[in-house]
Amino acid sequence: MQTYQTKSLCRVRAVTLFLTLSKDKSQWERALQEAKAEFDLIVPAIQAKGYTVQSIRIVTNAFGEYLDLSSLTAAKADLAYLKALLAQLDGSGLRIRFAIGEAKTADEIALLPELIADYGDLCNACVNVALDENGILDNPLIVKSAETIKRIAEITPRGEGNFNFTVNFNCKPFIPYFPASYHSSHLANSVVVGLETPDLLVAVLKELPANPHNDFFQQCYQVMSQALQYHVDEVLAAVNSVKHLMKFDFVGMDSSAAPSKNCASMTEVYELMGVPYFGAAGTVEASALLTKVFKSVKNVPLVGFSGLMLAVTEDLGLADGTQKQQFDIRALLTYSAVCGIGLDTVPVAGDVSVAQIAALMRDTGTMAFRLNKPLTVRLFPIPNKQAGELTEFDSIDLCNCRILAV
């Protein structure tokens, strides 16, 4: 067996179900049980192929369509009920993670800090910012979202609650990753699978001989594309083996590498491609090539980001790069022009202003719509910390790093 076929190098980060809930709370338990039945079909089929499934997730339609938002107390009571229902479900031995979808109005956005403070991982949520008829971003919605980021930072320990909130620009449904994911109630209940592949990319690149010639990038592209396609096909075969039994529509896969602190850093991928370090000259070119790799997948519809993810505090190499001052926020925005997720899990000073956050969002949103790509902003204002200081996260998901200047 060739290295690229090694199943342990590729994990299934998420099997994500997109589910519509209604105002009729008596129907919620049945809907969640139907979701569990889908997990119980899909997850064992993927595991039988030799893959580790890291998480199973449910994303709902916009929470204003089913939660009682007449008061903060009522909304929290509904979340408590959902939490109890989810606790009863054992999805193939994995805890079911949950996202309440998008906030569509200023009033809904304003509820999120308190809901996230109390319900954390159950309350993953996003805001989708659109353009008006003149092609101008909805700035009032951006400002309200910036205020929410500030408020979440103030009322959650170390500001970590912002892990559960993001602002989307030009993002379509069926993103399998939290908190950018959302579902639209006019769409069928659906399934998306996302992979974690940094270990795979590093392994196949390490097998390439050092090659100073002009075709080195072509070789990099070929080995990474081949490896990714192999595992996509294997996972797809697993899903197809139970597809006839599924009640949800399988709509595709997100081919993003989806790095985490528990696998190889994407910065190692850059170095193996000849970039001295992430942020050095050559980073834009390598980013563009990696994006081509993720877009090269065949045989399955690509949904979600299906591109290069650079999540600063979820990637040990990127976190280390902040401490070495190898890149800054403006560089991350530049790289988003050829790849990207935008500004994801970026720590900033606790006293960052709403106006500064909003300006970063407008820059990101302008790029997203001008370049027709999905970009997001998930900032972490760190209370009582300034740019250049280190974060002190207490989370299994987050790496500590240097706070970046806005």
Summary of the structure (lengths in Angstrom):
residues: 406
radius of gyration: 20.5
end to end distance: 48.2
largest distance: 65.3
contacts: 1464
relative contact order: 0.13
helix: 46%
strand: 18%
